[in-house]
Amino acid sequence: MKLQRRFNLLKIKDMTQKFAKKHNIKYFETIPIEAYVQINRVLGKY
């Protein structure tokens, strides 16, 4: 089951990168804790 999830994440990563490129959206990868920090910064602006 764990391997299947990892495979799905790799497929989604590729799809996300292509979507970002197509729509001229900045794409970058980060670790989970940094993602939470970034999300909280954005939400804190509202």
VMD Tcl script that draws the C-alpha trace (Angstrom):
set ca {
  {0.00 0.00 0.00}
  {2.79 2.43 0.88}
  {4.52 1.86 -2.47}
  {1.24 2.53 -4.29}
  {0.84 5.88 -2.52}
  {4.39 6.86 -3.43}
  {3.75 5.98 -7.06}
  {0.62 8.13 -7.07}
  {2.57 11.04 -5.60}
  {5.11 10.78 -8.39}
  {2.33 10.84 -11.01}
  {0.68 13.83 -9.38}
  {4.02 15.63 -9.15}
  {4.50 15.30 -12.91}
  {0.92 16.43 -13.59}
  {1.33 19.41 -11.28}
  {4.59 20.49 -12.89}
  {3.03 20.32 -16.36}
  {-0.03 22.26 -15.20}
  {2.13 24.96 -13.62}
  {4.25 25.29 -16.75}
  {1.19 25.45 -19.02}
  {-0.41 28.20 -16.91}
  {2.84 30.06 -16.18}
  {2.62 29.36 -12.44}
  {5.77 29.20 -10.34}
  {6.38 25.61 -9.18}
  {8.76 24.58 -6.43}
  {9.16 21.67 -4.07}
  {9.54 21.93 -0.33}
  {9.46 19.79 2.78}
  {6.12 19.37 4.60}
  {6.95 21.63 7.57}
  {8.02 24.46 5.26}
  {4.79 24.02 3.29}
  {2.78 24.49 6.50}
  {4.76 27.65 7.29}
  {4.12 29.04 3.81}
  {0.40 28.26 3.98}
  {0.08 29.92 7.39}
  {1.86 33.04 6.11}
  {-0.57 33.37 3.24}
  {-3.61 32.67 5.39}
  {-2.37 35.16 7.98}
  {-2.67 37.93 5.38}
  {-6.45 37.48 5.22}
}
mol new
graphics top color blue
foreach p $ca { graphics top sphere $p radius 0.5 }
foreach p [lrange $ca 0 end-1] q [lrange $ca 1 end] { graphics top cylinder $p $q radius 0.2 }
display resetview
